[in-house]
Amino acid sequence: MEYIYSKVIEGTLLHKIVRLSDIEQQEGPRADLVEPDNFIQCSSLHLKEGTTFRPHKHIYKSWQGDSMIAQESWVVIRGRVRCVFYDLDDTIIAEPILEAGDASFTLHGGHTYVILEDDSIIYEYKTGPYLGQKMDKTFI
């Protein structure tokens, strides 16, 4: 990874570059690429076939007087992923397949994902800051 710091305010991280080779060599299936106190969240996922996640939906939270919800996007770099999308009443509404180069964006409603190929690599983006699971999501 490459880190680019301010020349004006010493120690202030301005930009971060992540290479595919960084993700291919990461330890474990998930690595947070951006610290949780930032407004953009990004994790790299390096997953095996059959990996899945507990279905959930993001909840509204109060933030500086405004009500906001975490929104989430997956960008498939390599492999295939089945999305399971839920309607507002928690019923399954669609199950599209994402392939390399495809992206999903969850604005409202619930979701989970099923990894369909070994060695799948995904970038997961969320709005932040991340205040912990209890403040972020509820399980379906």
Secondary structure in CASP SS format (residue, H / E / C, confidence):
PFRMAT SS
TARGET T0000
AUTHOR 0000-0000-0000
METHOD secondary structure of the structure
MODEL  1
M C 1.00
E E 1.00
Y E 1.00
I E 1.00
Y E 1.00
S C 1.00
K C 1.00
V C 1.00
I C 1.00
E C 1.00
G C 1.00
T C 1.00
L E 1.00
L E 1.00
H E 1.00
K E 1.00
I E 1.00
V C 1.00
R C 1.00
L H 1.00
S H 1.00
D H 1.00
I H 1.00
E H 1.00
Q C 1.00
Q C 1.00
E C 1.00
G C 1.00
P C 1.00
R E 1.00
A E 1.00
D E 1.00
L C 1.00
V C 1.00
E C 1.00
P C 1.00
D C 1.00
N C 1.00
F C 1.00
I E 1.00
Q E 1.00
C E 1.00
S E 1.00
S E 1.00
L E 1.00
H E 1.00
L E 1.00
K C 1.00
E C 1.00
G C 1.00
T C 1.00
T E 1.00
F C 1.00
R C 1.00
P C 1.00
H E 1.00
K E 1.00
H E 1.00
I C 1.00
Y E 1.00
K E 1.00
S E 1.00
W E 1.00
Q C 1.00
G C 1.00
D E 1.00
S E 1.00
M E 1.00
I E 1.00
A C 1.00
Q C 1.00
E E 1.00
S E 1.00
W E 1.00
V E 1.00
V E 1.00
I E 1.00
R E 1.00
G C 1.00
R E 1.00
V E 1.00
R E 1.00
C E 1.00
V E 1.00
F E 1.00
Y E 1.00
D C 1.00
L C 1.00
D C 1.00
D C 1.00
T C 1.00
I E 1.00
I E 1.00
A E 1.00
E C 1.00
P C 1.00
I E 1.00
L E 1.00
E E 1.00
A C 1.00
G C 1.00
D C 1.00
A E 1.00
S E 1.00
F E 1.00
T E 1.00
L C 1.00
H C 1.00
G C 1.00
G C 1.00
H E 1.00
T E 1.00
Y E 1.00
V E 1.00
I E 1.00
L C 1.00
E C 1.00
D C 1.00
D C 1.00
S E 1.00
I E 1.00
I E 1.00
Y E 1.00
E E 1.00
Y E 1.00
K E 1.00
T E 1.00
G C 1.00
P C 1.00
Y C 1.00
L C 1.00
G C 1.00
Q H 1.00
K H 1.00
M H 1.00
D H 1.00
K E 1.00
T E 1.00
F E 1.00
I C 1.00
END
